Amino acid sequence: MARTNAYAGSFLITVAVLIVVSGSANAEGTDFTPNVKPLVVAPRCDGGVRLDGNLDEDAWQTAGRAHNFAETSPGDQVRPPDETEVLVTWDDKHLYLGFVARDRRPSQIRASMRARDEIFQDDCVGVIIDTYANAAWAYELYANPFGIQGDRRWTPSGEDLGFDVVFDSEGRITQDGFQVEMAIPFKSLRFPNRDVQEWRVTFVRVHPRDTQRLYSWASISRDEPCYPCQFGTLSGIEGVQAGGSFELLPAAVGSLSA
């Protein structure tokens, strides 16, 4: 069962821009080139996606693929010890993301059934989306290996930790890592009113082991003050409609008095 409207956390971007004195050893040597402003083209799918963490629908077989992640903290643009890949597709209503987080030590994966706001000590994966490509603000959407979510909004002056986005996610631990599926409704996002969309994005992974490691699909330089300016590009989305400025998030409050 997909878990909807996960809660905001307050961790990843702080780590992403943190200057760390100690570097990380490049597990695969020095022949590694990170992605500088990469491009992923997302094809449209017709059958939709069933969120169960399995990535076995036909839609994933033809999806766009984002790979060659770089470790950005504590290592500085080096090859991570474990690989990450993201599959990207969409239909009329949703953007679909499938994360494949490989791990040579799957027994050490950190995953727990937590409340939203509390997933960032776990392994987790996410996407950061600047839909207007102007570095004014960006959506941050994350999930841990069980699909428990975290979300917030990035701005140049800080992060809105109370910002909530309605989306669905599900995850599962596998023999060689974990997988997470996300379905992000276009009506949950705001983006330009045009037929063809091009968004700045990066995909990220938190990998806590001997230290809290952060990997990014798009190369992130510590010398560049503009964080979203370094993102890659997501293209291929056409003819979709954004949501309005307001969303209703139902809630109930009760009390009992003697």
C-alpha positions, 0 to 999 in steps of 0.5 A: 500500500502506497504511503501518501503525503510524507512529512518534511525532513531537515537534513539533505541540503545542509549536508550537500553544501557542507564543506568537509575537510576530510575526503572520501577514498575513491573506491574505484580509483581515479578514472571517474568523471561526474555528471556536469549538468546532465540530461535525462529524457522521460518517455511517456508511459501508457500503462501506469505504474503499480507502486509496490517497490518491484519495478517490474511494470513495462513502463520501467523497461522503457523509462529514462535512466539517470546514473553515474552518481557522484559522492558529494559529501564527505568525498568531493565528486568521487565515485561512490562505493555503491551505485544508484540508478533512477528510472523516470517516466510519466503519464497524464497525471503523474511523474513516476520515479524508480530508484535502484540503490545497490548496496554491497552490504545490504544487511547494514541498510538502515530502514525503520517505520518512522513518522515523517520528519524522521527518515533522514538517519535512515538510508533514503533517496530523493529528487530535488526539482526546480520546475521554473529553472530560475533557482528561486525555489525547488521541491525536495521529495524523499523516501526511505527503503520502506517508502516513508516520505520526507518533503520540504521546499528549498530557497536561497535563504533556507528551507521551508521544513513545514512545506508538504507535497501530496505524493505516493511512494513505496519501497522494499529491501532487496538482496543487493540493496533497496528500491523505491517507487514514487508517483508525484501528481502534476497537480501537486506541483507548480510549473510554467504554463507551456506545452513542453516542460524542461525542469532542473533536477537532481536525484540524491541518495543518503548512505549512512555507514561509517559516516553520513555519505551523500550522492548526487546525480548532478555534479555539485561543486562546493565552489559554486554558490548557486545550488540549483544552477548545477542541476541536470535537466529533465525533459520529455514531459508534454501536455500536462497541467499544474495544480493551483496555488492551494491544496486541501490537506484534511485533518481532524482534532479531538479532545476529551474532558472529564 
